[in-house]
Amino acid sequence: MSEPPTDIRAHQGEQALELAWDDVGASLVPYRFIRSECPCASCKDEWTGERILDPGSIRPDLRIESMEPIGNYAVRLAWDDGHSSGLYTWTHLRNLADRHEGRAPSPSGAPD
């Protein structure tokens, strides 16, 4: 499991989530990319891993309504499209940030 980010900030105007990590600094990851990679069972088949959510169906003006920490391992993001069931583990967020920034996955970033 990845270490938690040192900071998380929603930049509503830029429609991006800032994730700061001890080893690589901050990443600014677009909301639409994060939403398209929601790990919940209604967005991703829990048996096959196949993506159910069509990324093209995500509104370009998507916003985060709230962020709720879940224990010491994840955050629940509530989106203004009514979706709020995805739990984004620190490992999943780190993998998304690494992919968006073009970095190799971190050694502790095993897939969720």
C-alpha positions as semicolon CSV with decimal commas, in nm:
position;residue;x (nm);y (nm);z (nm)
1;M;0,000;0,000;0,000
2;S;0,124;0,348;-0,086
3;E;0,184;0,614;0,171
4;P;-0,093;0,874;0,187
5;P;-0,041;1,199;0,004
6;T;0,095;1,477;0,223
7;D;-0,175;1,710;0,091
8;I;-0,491;1,692;-0,120
9;R;-0,656;2,002;-0,263
10;A;-0,948;2,041;-0,499
11;H;-0,885;2,318;-0,751
12;Q;-1,240;2,380;-0,872
13;G;-1,145;2,650;-1,124
14;E;-0,886;2,425;-1,288
15;Q;-1,103;2,115;-1,240
16;A;-0,804;1,925;-1,104
17;L;-0,709;1,751;-0,783
18;E;-0,367;1,839;-0,643
19;L;-0,199;1,542;-0,476
20;A;0,132;1,606;-0,298
21;W;0,368;1,313;-0,232
22;D;0,685;1,305;-0,022
23;D;0,899;1,151;-0,294
24;V;0,782;1,323;-0,616
25;G;0,615;1,645;-0,507
26;A;0,275;1,761;-0,629
27;S;0,067;1,631;-0,918
28;L;-0,231;1,812;-1,065
29;V;-0,470;1,545;-1,196
30;P;-0,782;1,643;-1,396
31;Y;-1,117;1,560;-1,237
32;R;-1,243;1,390;-1,552
33;F;-0,945;1,152;-1,552
34;I;-0,998;1,065;-1,185
35;R;-1,373;1,023;-1,232
36;S;-1,320;0,803;-1,539
37;E;-1,106;0,571;-1,325
38;C;-1,359;0,534;-1,043
39;P;-1,304;0,192;-0,883
40;C;-1,664;0,132;-0,769
41;A;-1,869;-0,164;-0,895
42;S;-2,101;0,055;-1,103
43;C;-1,804;0,205;-1,293
44;K;-1,576;-0,101;-1,315
45;D;-1,679;-0,468;-1,326
46;E;-1,553;-0,611;-0,998
47;W;-1,487;-0,956;-1,150
48;T;-1,332;-0,877;-1,486
49;G;-1,194;-0,528;-1,415
50;E;-1,360;-0,408;-1,736
51;R;-1,449;-0,040;-1,738
52;I;-1,829;0,009;-1,738
53;L;-1,829;0,388;-1,725
54;D;-1,791;0,551;-2,067
55;P;-1,538;0,835;-2,018
56;G;-1,714;1,026;-2,298
57;S;-2,024;1,050;-2,079
58;I;-1,842;1,255;-1,812
59;R;-1,937;1,622;-1,822
60;P;-1,652;1,860;-1,907
61;D;-1,756;2,091;-1,620
62;L;-1,739;1,818;-1,353
63;R;-1,669;1,934;-0,997
64;I;-1,597;1,774;-0,662
65;E;-1,868;1,844;-0,403
66;S;-1,686;1,688;-0,108
67;M;-1,391;1,473;0,000
68;E;-1,431;1,237;0,295
69;P;-1,133;1,052;0,445
70;I;-1,196;0,679;0,487
71;G;-0,974;0,540;0,761
72;N;-0,605;0,575;0,686
73;Y;-0,623;0,424;0,341
74;A;-0,862;0,613;0,112
75;V;-1,080;0,912;0,033
76;R;-1,439;0,914;-0,094
77;L;-1,495;1,177;-0,362
78;A;-1,848;1,306;-0,413
79;W;-1,892;1,445;-0,764
80;D;-2,155;1,695;-0,876
81;D;-2,285;1,438;-1,127
82;G;-2,442;1,258;-0,830
83;H;-2,177;0,986;-0,802
84;S;-2,012;0,928;-0,465
85;S;-1,964;0,554;-0,416
86;G;-1,601;0,526;-0,526
87;L;-1,335;0,485;-0,259
88;Y;-1,002;0,602;-0,397
89;T;-0,724;0,429;-0,204
90;W;-0,390;0,604;-0,169
91;T;-0,242;0,337;-0,399
92;H;-0,506;0,401;-0,666
93;L;-0,462;0,780;-0,646
94;R;-0,083;0,743;-0,663
95;N;-0,116;0,519;-0,970
96;L;-0,348;0,774;-1,136
97;A;-0,110;1,059;-1,056
98;D;0,188;0,860;-1,187
99;R;0,004;0,771;-1,508
100;H;-0,109;1,129;-1,565
101;E;0,240;1,266;-1,501
102;G;0,403;0,997;-1,719
103;R;0,599;0,848;-1,429
104;A;0,666;0,479;-1,379
105;P;0,442;0,338;-1,105
106;S;0,586;0,367;-0,757
107;P;0,728;0,040;-0,617
108;S;0,452;0,020;-0,355
109;G;0,188;0,112;-0,609
110;A;0,051;-0,234;-0,679
111;P;-0,285;-0,217;-0,857
112;D;-0,599;-0,205;-0,645
